[in-house]
Amino acid sequence: MSDPRIAAPPAPEPTDRELLSGVVAGELGALEALYDRYRTMAYSIAYRLTADTSAAEDVVQDVFLGVWRNAERYAEGRGSVKTWLLSIVHHRAVDAVRRRRPTVELPERDAAPPPALTVPDVWTEVSGRLDADAVRAALGALPAAQREALELAYYRGLTQEEIAQRTDAPLGTVKGRMRLGLLSLRRLLGDATAVEPAVGGRR
Amino acid sequence: MSWTCEDVRDAAAAYVIGALERDEERAVREHLAECPNPHPEIAELGSVVSALAEAVDVVEPSPGLRDRIMAAAAAEPRTRASVGSEVVPSTIPARIPIVRSPRRRWLDASPAAWALRAAAVLAIAILGGWNLLLQGQVSSLDRFQAAVASVAATGAEPGSLSAVLAGPAGTPAPRGVGAVRADGTIVLAMSGLAPTQGSQVYEAWVVAGGSAPVPVGSFSVAGDGTGVLEARTTPVAAGATIALTKEPAPGATTPTLPILSSGTVRPPAT
């Protein structure tokens, strides 16, 4: 199965949106290409939350089959395909973590898009260029209580009430820490990448 | 129960980072969809959340995951999303596809119903109910979904091969997925088949190299167009073809053309 055309100029890579259009048209190859492009990030996020290989693979499988079924739900102008996809992965991974708790109501499998979908595409161009070290450094620069609140929420899937219990802080304090933490993170990362943090300030 | 602007502002950070209970999250979403007032805090706080994803340690999924996803997708022809208020209209421009599989409504199930059904049947399959399903009084649809799960599981085993079956290009032909274990056990899940009449059956064949097609097993099909086969044959090598024909009766030794659907047996992608 060797390819004799190795010297041929590479075909232009389809954009994420072109691949998504292919999925809408029912092309399996487009789904496969999208999977190959984002499987590592998707799985890494799912694994970070679930800390379980098979639970993480279930999350990734759920998400890509959801994309296969519902690719037309992606709306232009509400974030890049990457942000959309990874926010669904995060949402599903949080569901998987919370499902382990016996008292929690199970979410609908095909529930409406997660919150990040309703966030305008401000950060995508920035986050696409960020590396893990920059984000870790920014997190590390936050006051410890703010960092802990953000980490328990995003990487552990805890609700704000659970964070309040876990850290023995009043709920209002936890809300304030998350809010200030996000604003500081945005400022730090904005500085680090020399991008105006204001809406519309891309590039 | 309905949330005010003040409630939403108060919960905005938790909302964007995913730290609300799901019912609270729905309340925020509903408020944002209907509220005439701007809520800049959502974008202000939410725009940086996706950056948090960049900080996770990089881990690779197993190679078998791609096969499981592709097998399940191949066995589930895309349906149009059900018309409903939560469905965002697509603004993606139509692209002229080079190879395009025909889009069909499949059994009129909404995506949500499918997801629930698939989840339920997968759970049953995982709990070892696959054989019960084959023997029991369950609908052929559930059997089909269970077969897809079984194909995915079989294809992920070491030494197993899998195949995606499709019809001749350009026809709304039967499609499906199959997996072959090293010991020659074959599991096949097909959809989009015309119902069989009388003694008619669909027969699966393995075609390897220049040798004559080897019959694998047969099944009949009811009105929903799905078919399931689990059979044992001689071990199959990568590169062989699994093909499906319609035969007047079980026990055919040579295929009655045309081949309705076929696919090449491949090892898992790496």
Contacts between the chains, C-beta under 8 A, distances in Angstrom:
chain1	res1	chain2	res2	distance
A	17	B	92	6.6
A	18	B	95	6.5
A	20	B	92	6.5
A	21	B	92	5.0
A	21	B	93	7.1
A	21	B	94	7.2
A	21	B	95	4.4
A	22	B	95	6.8
A	22	B	97	6.7
A	23	B	78	7.9
A	24	B	78	7.9
A	24	B	90	6.6
A	24	B	92	6.3
A	25	B	94	7.7
A	25	B	95	6.8
A	25	B	97	4.6
A	25	B	100	5.6
A	25	B	103	7.6
A	26	B	77	7.0
A	26	B	78	4.6
A	26	B	100	6.6
A	26	B	101	4.7
A	26	B	102	7.6
A	26	B	103	5.2
A	27	B	97	5.9
A	27	B	99	6.7
A	27	B	100	6.6
A	27	B	101	7.1
A	28	B	70	6.5
A	28	B	73	6.1
A	28	B	74	5.9
A	28	B	101	7.4
A	28	B	164	7.5
A	29	B	99	7.3
A	31	B	69	7.8
A	31	B	70	7.3
A	31	B	73	5.7
A	32	B	66	7.1
A	32	B	70	6.0
A	35	B	66	6.1
A	35	B	69	6.3
A	35	B	70	7.8
A	36	B	66	7.6
A	39	B	60	7.8
A	39	B	61	5.7
A	39	B	65	7.3
A	39	B	66	7.1
A	40	B	58	6.1
A	40	B	59	7.7
A	40	B	60	5.9
A	40	B	61	7.7
A	41	B	53	6.7
A	41	B	58	8.0
A	43	B	59	6.0
A	43	B	60	6.7
A	43	B	61	4.0
A	43	B	65	7.6
A	44	B	56	4.8
A	44	B	57	6.5
A	44	B	58	5.2
A	44	B	59	4.9
A	45	B	53	5.4
A	45	B	56	5.6
A	47	B	56	7.8
A	47	B	59	4.8
A	48	B	56	4.2
A	48	B	57	6.9
A	53	B	62	7.5
A	56	B	59	8.0
A	56	B	61	7.4
A	57	B	61	5.8
A	57	B	62	6.9
A	57	B	65	5.1
A	57	B	68	7.9
A	60	B	61	6.2
A	60	B	65	6.4
A	60	B	69	7.7
A	61	B	65	6.6
A	61	B	68	6.1
A	61	B	69	5.3
A	61	B	72	7.2
A	64	B	69	5.0
A	64	B	73	7.5
A	65	B	69	6.5
A	65	B	72	5.7
A	65	B	73	6.2
A	65	B	76	7.5
A	65	B	118	8.0
A	66	B	115	7.5
A	68	B	73	4.6
A	68	B	76	7.1
A	68	B	78	6.4
A	69	B	76	7.4
A	69	B	78	6.8
A	69	B	79	6.9
A	69	B	81	7.5
A	69	B	111	4.6
A	69	B	114	6.9
A	69	B	115	7.4
A	70	B	81	5.7
A	70	B	111	5.8
A	72	B	80	7.9
A	72	B	81	5.6
A	72	B	87	7.4
A	72	B	88	7.6
A	72	B	89	7.8
A	72	B	90	4.0
A	72	B	92	7.4
A	73	B	81	6.6
A	73	B	87	6.2
A	73	B	88	5.0
A	73	B	90	7.9
A	74	B	88	7.5
A	74	B	90	7.4
A	74	B	92	7.3
A	75	B	88	4.4
A	75	B	89	7.8
A	75	B	90	7.7
A	75	B	91	6.5
A	76	B	91	4.7
A	76	B	92	6.8
A	77	B	91	7.8
A	79	B	50	7.8
A	83	B	50	4.9
A	86	B	50	6.5
A	86	B	53	5.1
A	87	B	49	7.8
A	87	B	50	6.7
A	90	B	18	6.3
A	90	B	53	6.7
A	91	B	18	6.4
A	94	B	18	5.3
A	95	B	22	7.8
A	104	B	21	7.8
A	105	B	21	7.8
A	105	B	22	7.1
A	105	B	23	7.1
A	107	B	22	4.6
A	108	B	112	7.2
A	109	B	112	7.4
A	109	B	115	4.3
A	109	B	116	5.8
A	109	B	119	5.5
A	110	B	111	5.9
A	110	B	112	4.0
A	110	B	115	4.4
A	110	B	116	7.4
A	111	B	22	7.2
A	112	B	26	7.3
A	112	B	29	6.4
A	112	B	86	5.0
A	113	B	88	7.7
A	114	B	18	7.1
A	114	B	25	8.0
A	115	B	15	5.3
A	115	B	16	5.6
A	115	B	18	6.6
A	115	B	25	6.4
A	115	B	28	7.4
A	115	B	29	7.2
A	115	B	46	6.9
A	116	B	16	7.0
A	116	B	46	6.4
A	116	B	49	6.1
A	116	B	50	6.5
A	118	B	29	6.8
A	118	B	32	6.1
A	118	B	42	6.8
A	118	B	46	7.9
A	119	B	16	6.5
A	119	B	42	6.2
A	119	B	43	5.6
A	119	B	46	3.7
A	119	B	47	6.1
A	119	B	49	7.4
A	120	B	43	5.1
A	120	B	47	7.4
A	122	B	43	6.1
A	122	B	47	4.1
A	123	B	47	4.0
A	123	B	48	5.9
A	123	B	50	5.8
A	123	B	51	6.4
A	124	B	50	7.0
A	126	B	51	7.3
A	127	B	50	5.0
A	127	B	51	4.5
A	127	B	53	7.7
A	127	B	54	6.2
A	130	B	51	5.6
A	130	B	54	5.1
A	131	B	54	6.8
A	132	B	54	5.4
A	132	B	55	5.1
A	132	B	56	7.5
A	132	B	58	7.8
A	134	B	54	7.8
A	135	B	51	5.4
A	135	B	52	6.7
A	135	B	54	4.9
A	135	B	55	3.9
A	136	B	55	5.1
A	139	B	55	6.5
A	150	B	17	6.8
A	150	B	52	7.2
A	153	B	14	7.1
A	153	B	17	4.7
A	153	B	18	6.6
A	153	B	19	3.9
A	154	B	17	5.4
A	154	B	18	6.8
A	154	B	49	7.2
A	154	B	52	4.8
A	155	B	52	7.6
A	155	B	56	7.4
A	157	B	18	7.3
A	158	B	19	6.5
A	159	B	14	7.4
A	159	B	19	5.3
A	159	B	20	6.4
A	159	B	21	5.6
A	160	B	11	7.9
A	160	B	14	4.3
A	160	B	19	4.7
A	160	B	20	7.0
A	161	B	21	7.9
A	163	B	19	6.7
A	175	B	10	6.6
A	175	B	11	7.6
A	175	B	13	6.2
A	175	B	14	6.7
A	178	B	13	3.9
A	178	B	14	6.2
A	178	B	17	6.3
A	178	B	19	6.9
A	179	B	12	7.3
A	179	B	13	4.1
A	179	B	45	6.5
A	181	B	13	7.9
A	182	B	13	5.7
A	182	B	16	7.2
A	182	B	17	7.0
A	182	B	45	4.6
A	182	B	48	5.8
A	182	B	49	7.2
A	183	B	44	7.4
A	183	B	45	7.0
A	185	B	48	5.2
A	185	B	51	7.2
A	185	B	52	7.9
A	186	B	44	7.9
A	186	B	47	6.7
A	186	B	48	4.0
A	189	B	48	6.4
A	189	B	51	5.7
A	199	B	40	7.7
A	199	B	43	6.2
A	199	B	44	7.9
A	199	B	47	8.0
